[in-house]
Amino acid sequence: STTAILLMFDPIMLALVVVILMAVGPLALFELFPQCSLARRCRWALLPGAGEEEDAKAYSEDTHAHLVAKHECYGDVFVQRRRGQKVLFVRSPRAVKDVLMSNDFGKVWQTGEQASSAPALAEYVHNLVLPLLVDPLFSKKGNATANSDVRTMMAPLFQGSGIFATGFATEVNKALDMWPDGEVDALALVHDAIRGALYHAIAGAAADQLHAVATPVFHQALDYFVARYRQPGHDQKVTPADEKVMTALHLAAIAVVGRLRALHAAAANQSEDADDTPMPPRALAAIMLSMGFTDEEVAAVIVNTVIAGAEAPASALAHTLRELSRRPELQQQLRTEVASAGWAEVAAAERAAAERTEAPKTGEAARWAEEMGAALEKLPLGKACVLEGLRLFAPATLVKRQALRGTHVDNTYVPEGTFVELCVTAIHSDPKQFEEPEVFDPQRSGFRAAIGSTAAFMPFSGGRRGCPGRPLALTMMRVALACILNRFRLEPSVDKPPPPTIGTMHADAEERVRKFIVWPANGVHLRVISGSA
């Protein structure tokens, strides 16, 4: 380029370059010539870590802890070689925004390998405990049009969290009826409660069908895969034994779909108000049955929705409860807020209405949704605790993208085809973005649930390719937290006290599922005592 020629033949310019180089360093120097191909290549070659081969063992076994350590060593931007190809890692707010909000990057699906050349039944996923079944909606990887169509089809579900909030409260309270006093594994109990809430989003008042048939099989599958994936160096592909477990899940869901189909057909002419039917049209099963999907297809999507939609909220909320267990003053503030909002009265009245044997009155569902929504809006501290829990205990800890064309990320030129990885744990624990990031502080100043210019909050990724279920997940978590604090006091575990430090880097990190998730293999322990006073 012209710039390169001038640098080689003009002594004055060369001397100036040397002075600048000494003052600002080589990387900053090359940023002065963003359009110069030589400067681009030099900057890329000089990025921290550029000459290193990635430690594959540390990456796969230590996962986000490994990447946090790398960022602490190299800073906001570094490069590693993976099987001969450079991978860029970034964590600054500007870089996160550039990657997630730009059309220059496409989504990378984090799946492992198949065990054989036979058609896949399920796929290994790096940021979930369980594999996912191959289904007609979420398995269309790389097909932007198809994925956009799916999001459009699912919009009534994802955007209908307010309609489902009353049902969420009913299902969560059913789960809480089974909570014992004393030492508990909050992760297991909260997972059941969130799964029940999700059943309501899938099937409305017909959620009991899923409880009866699918829940025992989900428990068996979770136990199997936690034991399998907690092992260092576990096989990152779906094995025949894995497929057997996932087949059992699929068959259980197929049995439920047959019953849901009959209810859906019968409900079509039963009510003038569609939201008052046993399976409202916004429910996932109703959407798919109305569009002509087969029982097998609907069942696969239900299984995947329960896996992806319940694991992350359950993990973050269980860890949040553990933090609240050692903060009695904050707990009391939350309980006072819940009582002032009239939460107990609204939830109890809605549950009584849901358990009536006679048909609901026309417009009743909309009225309950409005009252529950109003109660939720009166719980700002509860919402802040949920968001802070998602920051400190981000359940999915890695986001991958690939450059679709040559572009820039925070002044770093990124060649076409480059893989870019964003470690959510490293971003959320960056002291430049969050003051005292290791502290659970729902009232931290300047905290915003967004990808901004000074801090990046991204438990659900972000941009057009972010998690579309974000509103649903947040509503489930907020409802569950209010229901729990309305009925229980939380105390630290006596038998299994919490680790000395918090966050995802705590002392019991070795006993965890070794994926890019936060899922302690031995659970999250605390004490629950009936009665909120």
Buried (B, 14 or more C-beta within 10 A) or exposed (E): EEBBEEBEEEEEEEEEBEEBEEEEEBBEBBBEBEEBEBBBEBBBEBBBBBEEEBEEEBBBBBBBBBBBBBBEEBEBBBBBBEEEEBBBBBBBBBBBBBBBBBEBBEBBEBBBEBBEEEEBBBBBBBBBBBBBBBBBBBBBEEEEEBBEEBBEEBEBBBEBBBBBBBBBBBBBBBBBEEBEEEBBBBBBBBBBBBBBBBBBBBBBBBBBBBBEBBBEBBBBBBEBBBEBBBEEEBBBBBBEEBBEBBEBBBEBBBBBBEBBBEBBEEBBEEBEBBBBBBBBBBBBBBBBBEEEBEBBBBBBBBBBBBBBBBBBBBBBBBBBBBBBBBBEEBBBBBBEBBBEBBBBEBBEBBBEBBEEEEEBEEEBBBEBBBBBBEBBEBBEBBBBBBBBBBBBBBBBBBBBBBBEEEBBBBBBBBBEEBBBBBBBBBBBBBEEBBEEBBEBBBEBEEBEBEBBEEBBBBBBBBBBBBBBBBBBBBBBBBBBBBBBBBBBBBBBBEEBEBBEEBBBBBEEBEEBBBBBBBBBBEBBBBBBEEEBE
